[in-house]
Amino acid sequence: MALRDEFTASLKEAMKAGDKLKVSTLRLITSALKDRDIEARGAGKTLTDDDILALLQKMVKQRQESLKIYQDAGRSDLAEQEQGEITIIQSYLPQQMDESEVSSAIDSVIAEIGAASIKDMGKVMAALKERFAGRMDFGAASGVIKAKLS
């Protein structure tokens, strides 16, 4: 099932069940998707599932930053809401790779491309994003790539 269809079906189910947090989170997702659709249409493109996964990852990262701020400020009510949204959004993302899987994927891409120095980091990142979109935290992966290419 396409991700968009999955969001619509889940929204209907959540509305029927009266799950307010899930309804509001799914509405946030669909709103962000509509914004991206409009932006892409202006550029003459259409969104792929990989683009949608990247959007979801960005939304999770934003909420994790907010969660930390709320926890530091002692706002447990808002932190709880953010944690709930993170859980719901992550349920639509593929299973994330662990550190050993990320490291072995980076090793195989470096060997395949023949990357030898930090100058090849862009090529390695592009190949990883193409193959592992939605499954890998590329912010963390960039540090590993730098270490391996240095």
C-alpha positions as a Markdown table, in Angstrom:
| # | Residue | x | y | z |
|---|---|---|---|---|
| 1 | Met | 0.0 | 0.0 | 0.0 |
| 2 | Ala | 1.3 | 3.4 | -0.9 |
| 3 | Leu | 2.2 | 5.6 | 2.1 |
| 4 | Arg | -0.4 | 8.2 | 1.2 |
| 5 | Asp | -3.1 | 5.6 | 1.2 |
| 6 | Glu | -1.9 | 4.2 | 4.4 |
| 7 | Phe | -2.1 | 7.7 | 6.0 |
| 8 | Thr | -5.7 | 8.1 | 4.8 |
| 9 | Ala | -6.7 | 4.7 | 6.0 |
| 10 | Ser | -5.1 | 5.2 | 9.4 |
| 11 | Leu | -6.7 | 8.7 | 9.8 |
| 12 | Lys | -10.1 | 7.2 | 9.2 |
| 13 | Glu | -9.4 | 4.4 | 11.7 |
| 14 | Ala | -8.1 | 6.9 | 14.3 |
| 15 | Met | -11.2 | 9.1 | 13.8 |
| 16 | Lys | -13.5 | 6.2 | 14.3 |
| 17 | Ala | -11.6 | 5.1 | 17.4 |
| 18 | Gly | -11.5 | 8.6 | 18.9 |
| 19 | Asp | -7.7 | 8.6 | 19.2 |
| 20 | Lys | -7.2 | 12.4 | 19.3 |
| 21 | Leu | -3.4 | 12.2 | 19.4 |
| 22 | Lys | -3.2 | 10.0 | 16.3 |
| 23 | Val | -5.7 | 12.0 | 14.4 |
| 24 | Ser | -3.8 | 15.3 | 15.1 |
| 25 | Thr | -0.5 | 13.7 | 14.2 |
| 26 | Leu | -1.8 | 12.2 | 11.0 |
| 27 | Arg | -3.3 | 15.6 | 10.1 |
| 28 | Leu | 0.1 | 17.1 | 10.7 |
| 29 | Ile | 1.7 | 14.6 | 8.3 |
| 30 | Thr | -0.9 | 15.1 | 5.6 |
| 31 | Ser | -0.6 | 18.9 | 5.9 |
| 32 | Ala | 3.2 | 18.7 | 5.6 |
| 33 | Leu | 2.7 | 16.4 | 2.6 |
| 34 | Lys | 0.4 | 18.9 | 0.9 |
| 35 | Asp | 2.9 | 21.6 | 1.4 |
| 36 | Arg | 5.6 | 19.5 | -0.1 |
| 37 | Asp | 3.3 | 18.6 | -3.0 |
| 38 | Ile | 2.7 | 22.2 | -3.8 |
| 39 | Glu | 6.4 | 22.9 | -3.6 |
| 40 | Ala | 7.2 | 20.0 | -5.9 |
| 41 | Arg | 4.5 | 20.9 | -8.4 |
| 42 | Gly | 6.1 | 24.4 | -8.6 |
| 43 | Ala | 9.4 | 22.7 | -9.6 |
| 44 | Gly | 7.6 | 20.3 | -12.0 |
| 45 | Lys | 8.2 | 17.2 | -9.9 |
| 46 | Thr | 6.1 | 14.7 | -8.0 |
| 47 | Leu | 6.9 | 13.3 | -4.6 |
| 48 | Thr | 8.1 | 9.7 | -4.4 |
| 49 | Asp | 7.8 | 7.4 | -1.4 |
| 50 | Asp | 11.5 | 8.2 | -0.6 |
| 51 | Asp | 10.7 | 11.9 | -0.4 |
| 52 | Ile | 7.8 | 11.1 | 1.9 |
| 53 | Leu | 10.1 | 9.0 | 4.1 |
| 54 | Ala | 12.6 | 11.8 | 4.2 |
| 55 | Leu | 9.8 | 14.2 | 5.3 |
| 56 | Leu | 8.8 | 11.8 | 8.1 |
| 57 | Gln | 12.4 | 11.5 | 9.3 |
| 58 | Lys | 12.6 | 15.3 | 9.4 |
| 59 | Met | 9.4 | 15.5 | 11.4 |
| 60 | Val | 10.7 | 12.9 | 13.9 |
| 61 | Lys | 14.0 | 14.9 | 14.3 |
| 62 | Gln | 12.0 | 18.1 | 14.9 |
| 63 | Arg | 9.9 | 16.5 | 17.5 |
| 64 | Gln | 13.0 | 14.9 | 19.2 |
| 65 | Glu | 14.5 | 18.4 | 19.5 |
| 66 | Ser | 11.3 | 19.8 | 20.9 |
| 67 | Leu | 11.0 | 16.8 | 23.3 |
| 68 | Lys | 14.5 | 17.6 | 24.7 |
| 69 | Ile | 13.6 | 21.3 | 25.1 |
| 70 | Tyr | 10.4 | 20.4 | 26.9 |
| 71 | Gln | 12.1 | 17.9 | 29.2 |
| 72 | Asp | 14.8 | 20.4 | 30.1 |
| 73 | Ala | 12.1 | 23.0 | 30.9 |
| 74 | Gly | 10.2 | 20.6 | 33.1 |
| 75 | Arg | 7.1 | 20.6 | 30.8 |
| 76 | Ser | 6.3 | 16.9 | 31.1 |
| 77 | Asp | 2.8 | 17.4 | 29.6 |
| 78 | Leu | 4.2 | 18.8 | 26.3 |
| 79 | Ala | 7.1 | 16.3 | 26.3 |
| 80 | Glu | 4.6 | 13.5 | 26.6 |
| 81 | Gln | 2.7 | 14.8 | 23.6 |
| 82 | Glu | 5.9 | 15.1 | 21.5 |
| 83 | Gln | 6.8 | 11.5 | 22.5 |
| 84 | Gly | 3.4 | 10.3 | 21.4 |
| 85 | Glu | 3.8 | 12.0 | 18.0 |
| 86 | Ile | 7.3 | 10.6 | 17.6 |
| 87 | Thr | 6.0 | 7.1 | 18.2 |
| 88 | Ile | 3.1 | 7.5 | 15.7 |
| 89 | Ile | 5.3 | 9.0 | 13.0 |
| 90 | Gln | 8.0 | 6.3 | 13.5 |
| 91 | Ser | 5.4 | 3.6 | 13.0 |
| 92 | Tyr | 5.2 | 4.6 | 9.3 |
| 93 | Leu | 9.0 | 4.5 | 8.8 |
| 94 | Pro | 10.8 | 1.3 | 7.9 |
| 95 | Gln | 12.9 | -0.4 | 10.6 |
| 96 | Gln | 16.0 | 1.7 | 11.2 |
| 97 | Met | 19.4 | 0.1 | 10.7 |
| 98 | Asp | 21.5 | -0.4 | 13.8 |
| 99 | Glu | 25.2 | 0.8 | 14.1 |
| 100 | Ser | 26.7 | -2.4 | 12.8 |
| 101 | Glu | 24.4 | -2.5 | 9.8 |
| 102 | Val | 25.2 | 1.1 | 9.0 |
| 103 | Ser | 28.9 | 0.5 | 9.3 |
| 104 | Ser | 28.8 | -2.6 | 7.0 |
| 105 | Ala | 26.7 | -0.7 | 4.5 |
| 106 | Ile | 29.1 | 2.2 | 4.5 |
| 107 | Asp | 32.1 | -0.3 | 4.1 |
| 108 | Ser | 30.4 | -2.0 | 1.1 |
| 109 | Val | 29.6 | 1.3 | -0.6 |
| 110 | Ile | 33.1 | 2.7 | -0.1 |
| 111 | Ala | 34.5 | -0.5 | -1.6 |
| 112 | Glu | 32.1 | -0.5 | -4.5 |
| 113 | Ile | 32.7 | 3.2 | -5.4 |
| 114 | Gly | 36.4 | 3.0 | -4.7 |
| 115 | Ala | 36.3 | 6.0 | -2.3 |
| 116 | Ala | 39.7 | 6.7 | -1.0 |
| 117 | Ser | 39.6 | 10.2 | 0.6 |
| 118 | Ile | 37.3 | 12.6 | 2.2 |
| 119 | Lys | 36.7 | 14.2 | -1.2 |
| 120 | Asp | 34.6 | 11.1 | -2.1 |
| 121 | Met | 32.3 | 11.6 | 0.8 |
| 122 | Gly | 29.6 | 13.2 | -1.4 |
| 123 | Lys | 29.6 | 10.1 | -3.7 |
| 124 | Val | 29.3 | 7.8 | -0.8 |
| 125 | Met | 26.4 | 9.7 | 0.8 |
| 126 | Ala | 24.6 | 9.9 | -2.5 |
| 127 | Ala | 24.8 | 6.1 | -2.9 |
| 128 | Leu | 23.7 | 5.5 | 0.7 |
| 129 | Lys | 20.7 | 7.8 | 0.3 |
| 130 | Glu | 19.7 | 6.1 | -2.9 |
| 131 | Arg | 19.9 | 2.6 | -1.3 |
| 132 | Phe | 18.9 | 3.2 | 2.3 |
| 133 | Ala | 16.4 | 6.1 | 2.2 |
| 134 | Gly | 14.2 | 6.0 | 5.3 |
| 135 | Arg | 16.3 | 3.3 | 7.0 |
| 136 | Met | 19.5 | 5.1 | 7.9 |
| 137 | Asp | 20.2 | 8.3 | 10.0 |
| 138 | Phe | 22.4 | 10.1 | 7.5 |
| 139 | Gly | 23.5 | 12.7 | 10.1 |
| 140 | Ala | 25.1 | 9.9 | 12.1 |
| 141 | Ala | 26.3 | 8.1 | 9.0 |
| 142 | Ser | 28.3 | 11.2 | 7.9 |
| 143 | Gly | 30.5 | 11.0 | 11.0 |
| 144 | Val | 31.2 | 7.3 | 10.4 |
| 145 | Ile | 32.0 | 8.0 | 6.7 |
| 146 | Lys | 34.4 | 10.8 | 7.7 |
| 147 | Ala | 36.2 | 8.6 | 10.1 |
| 148 | Lys | 36.5 | 5.8 | 7.6 |
| 149 | Leu | 37.7 | 8.1 | 4.8 |
| 150 | Ser | 40.2 | 10.1 | 6.9 |
